[in-house]
Amino acid sequence: MKDEDLEFIKENHKWRFLWTDIFDRYFILIAPLFFIFLSLMISYFSIKPNTDFSFLLVAIPIFLFGFLTFYLILKRLESERQFKIIPFESEGSEFEDCFINLGWTISTQTDKVIIGETKTSWFSWGESITIVFANKQLLFNSRPRGRQPFTLNRDKVNYKKLCDAIMKKAALV
């Protein structure tokens, strides 16, 4: 991870948007956009003189479904970019024990950041865990590996596991 990326994360508490994210993460938005486009085409080609507008019984639900799905997926994708803040007073080397006890593997570790991965499971292809040390706090992010469109809130589960491990370690000290 570059120093400019770390500074961006510390200032904005989210990942920098990259053009590769369009294909890697935002490609799933094509499906709801298709439903919106389909409903607009139904409306456009169905309007004729002396029409009873029964086509609206089909077009409006398809449009609402597409719009709602688009909104929910976009909101979920944006939440994956956000970093959660955890107050933390200790050194990063002490934190490594919490990371290992959770069963997460560490792929990169410096004095500024720890990057690791969770295991795959029935409901997840695995998560990429990023922890940035910044001014007596941890910035935590959990993103799905690969192009997994739905994570069933694995990021929230990982966040809770990490907070519990930190509290448990703090209670033992």
Residue pairs with C-beta under 8 A, 6 or more apart in sequence:
1 108
1 113
1 115
1 130
5 16
6 112
6 113
6 132
8 16
9 15
9 16
9 83
9 132
9 139
10 132
10 134
10 135
10 139
13 82
13 83
13 85
13 139
14 81
14 82
14 83
15 81
15 83
15 141
15 143
17 81
24 147
25 77
25 80
25 147
26 77
27 147
28 73
28 77
28 147
28 149
29 70
29 73
29 74
29 77
31 69
32 65
32 66
32 67
32 69
32 70
32 73
33 66
33 70
34 66
35 62
35 63
35 65
35 66
35 69
36 63
36 66
36 67
36 70
37 66
38 62
38 66
39 59
39 60
39 62
39 63
39 66
40 59
40 63
42 55
42 58
42 59
42 62
43 55
43 56
43 59
46 55
46 59
73 149
76 150
79 155
80 141
80 143
80 144
80 151
80 155
81 141
81 143
82 141
83 130
83 132
83 139
83 140
83 141
84 139
84 140
84 141
84 159
85 137
85 138
85 139
85 140
86 137
86 138
86 139
86 140
86 162
86 163
86 166
87 136
87 137
87 138
88 95
88 133
88 136
88 137
88 138
88 166
89 136
92 109
92 111
92 114
92 133
94 169
95 114
95 131
95 138
95 166
96 106
96 109
96 114
97 169
98 162
98 165
98 166
98 169
99 106
99 114
99 116
99 129
99 131
100 106
101 165
102 161
102 162
102 165
103 118
103 119
104 116
104 117
104 118
104 129
105 116
105 117
106 114
106 115
106 116
107 115
107 116
107 117
108 114
108 115
108 116
109 115
111 133
112 132
112 133
113 130
113 131
113 132
113 133
114 129
114 130
114 131
115 128
115 129
115 130
115 131
116 128
116 129
117 126
117 127
117 128
117 129
117 145
118 124
118 126
118 127
118 129
118 142
118 154
118 158
119 126
120 126
123 152
123 154
124 144
124 148
124 151
124 152
124 154
125 144
125 145
125 146
125 148
126 144
126 145
127 142
127 143
127 144
127 145
127 151
127 154
127 155
127 158
128 142
128 143
128 144
128 145
129 140
129 141
129 142
129 158
130 140
130 141
130 142
130 143
131 138
131 139
131 140
131 141
132 138
132 139
133 139
140 159
140 162
141 155
142 154
142 155
142 158
142 159
143 155
144 151
144 154
